[in-house]
Amino acid sequence: MDQQKNIMDRQQDYMIGKEIFSWEAPEYFQHQRGTDWYWWVGLVAIILLGIALWQGSFLFGILVLVGWFTVILYALRPPRTFTFTITEKGILVKNPSSDGIKIYPWSELKSFWIFYKPPIQEELSVVSKKSMMPYIKMPLGGADPEQIENIVKKYIPKAEQKESLIDSVAHFAKF
């Protein structure tokens, strides 16, 4: 049995490379939201529903209701904890809910940047060569950003990135 485990470990090392650094982090920063936040979200939803009624747009009204319901559910759900691993061949992301591992090989990545504004924004942002998924953002959790930077820059160059408008609005809205 031990021999079979050793063979499987060697096969895994061949496929993903030796593990260099690993950390766990929640999938997103969970803001402390008071009742005021929920009231504002409800008010925005009511205003948008009013606009939908005024315009006679049934589909827009349904979209607003589904969006409101999704925002509230997402706000109430605690973040899952992901495991991130830097290996010789790329970055691995282990999803706890599906027990699946997503591999981002170094050959498919262009550059990286570390956004570090604790406690709200601590993430490794990697630019992918794939046009449908240009940015891959990985929260750092309690990991040392300098240590991660020193490891990743051996494989891909560091290039400054600007925070997207969507990210800025999400941080401002505590989402």
N, C-alpha and C positions, 0 to 999 in steps of 0.2 A: 504494500500500500504506500509506504514512504517513497519507494522508487518511482511509482506512478506519479506521485505528487511532485517529485523532483523533475521528472520529465515535463510535466505540465508547466511548472515554474520556468524551466528553460525555454519552452516554446513561447510562453508569454514574454519573457525577456527578449527573445528574438523579434517578436512582433512589435512590441512597444518600447523596447530599450530599457536600460537600467533606470530605476527611479532615482532622481536627483533631489527633489524637494516635494513635499506634500503638505497641504493644509486643508482645514475645513472652514467653511464660512456659510452663514445664512444666505439664501438666494437674493435677499434685498435687505436694506436697512428698514427696520420697522419703527416708524415714527409714533410718538405718543400723540394720539388724536383725542381731543376733548369732544364734548357734545356739540360745541360750536362748529367743529369741522363737519359733522354729519348734517347739521342744520344747513350749512352753506351748500353742501352737495345736494341736499334735497331742494333748496331754493333754486339752484341752477337747473335742476331737472324740471321743476315746475315751470320756470321761465321758458325752457326749451319746449316743454309740452304745450305751453300757451302759444308759442310761435307755430308749432305744428298744427294746432287747432285753427289758428288764424289763417294759416296758409292752406288749410284743408288737406294736409299731407298725412294720411294715415300711416304710411310706411315710415316717415320720419318720426312720428309719435311712437311707434313700436320700437324703432331703433333707440330712441331716448330712454324708454322704459327698460329695455334690455341692457343698455349701457349703464344706467343708474343701478340696476340690480347687480351687475357685474362689478362695478366699482365698490359697492357696499360689501359684497361677498369677499372680494380681494382684500379690502381693508380689514376685515374681521379675521381672515385666515392668517395664522402664524407662518412665518417663512420656514421652508424646509432647509435642512443643512446639506450642502453639497460638498463633495470631496474633490479637490483639484490636485493634480499631480503633474509635475514637470519631469519629463523623461528625456533620454538622449534623442528620441525620435519625434517628440512633440509634447503637446499638453493634453492630459486626460481629464475629463469631467465625469464624475460618477453621480448619477441621478438617484437619490434614495428611494423615490417612489416607484421606479420601474426596474431598479437593479441593472440598468443599462449603463454602458460606458461610451461616451462620445470621445473620439480621438481627433485632435487637430494636429496633423503632421506639420513639422517646420517647413516642409516644401510648399505648403498651401498658405503660409502666413507671410505677410510683407514686413510689418513693423509692429511696434508696441509703444504704449505710453502708460504711465501709472498716474491716475488721478488720486490725489491724497489730500483730502480736506476732512480730517476726522471731526466728529464721529460719523457724519452723514455719508460722505463719499470716500471710500477706500476701495479702489478697484483697478485691476489690470485690464487695459483695453488693448485688444490685439486686432490689427487690420488684416482681414483675410483677402486672398486673391480672388475669391468667389464673388461675383457681382451681386448675387441674390442675398448674401450674408456678409456685408462689408465689415461690420464690427462685431467682435466677440468680447463681451464684458464679463469679467470674473471678479466677484467681490474678494477682498483680501482677508476679511475677518480679523483675526489677531496676528496674522503673519507679518513678518518684517518686510516692508516694501523695498528696502535697499538690498536685502538678500535676494529677493525675487528678481529685482532689476539686474543685479550682477549675474544671475544665472541666465536669464532670458536673452540678455544682450550678447551672449556667446553664440546664439543661434539666429537671431533676427535683429536688425538695427532698431535703435530707439528713435522715434520721430514724434515730435510734439503734435498733439491732437487738441482740438477745441471741444469744449462740452457742447453737445447738440442742443438745439432749442427745446426739443422734447424733454431731454434730461433736465434742463434748467427749470422748465415749467413743472415737471414732476417733483423736483426737490422743493420748489416754492410751494406747491400745493400739498406738500407732505404725503406724497404718494410714492 
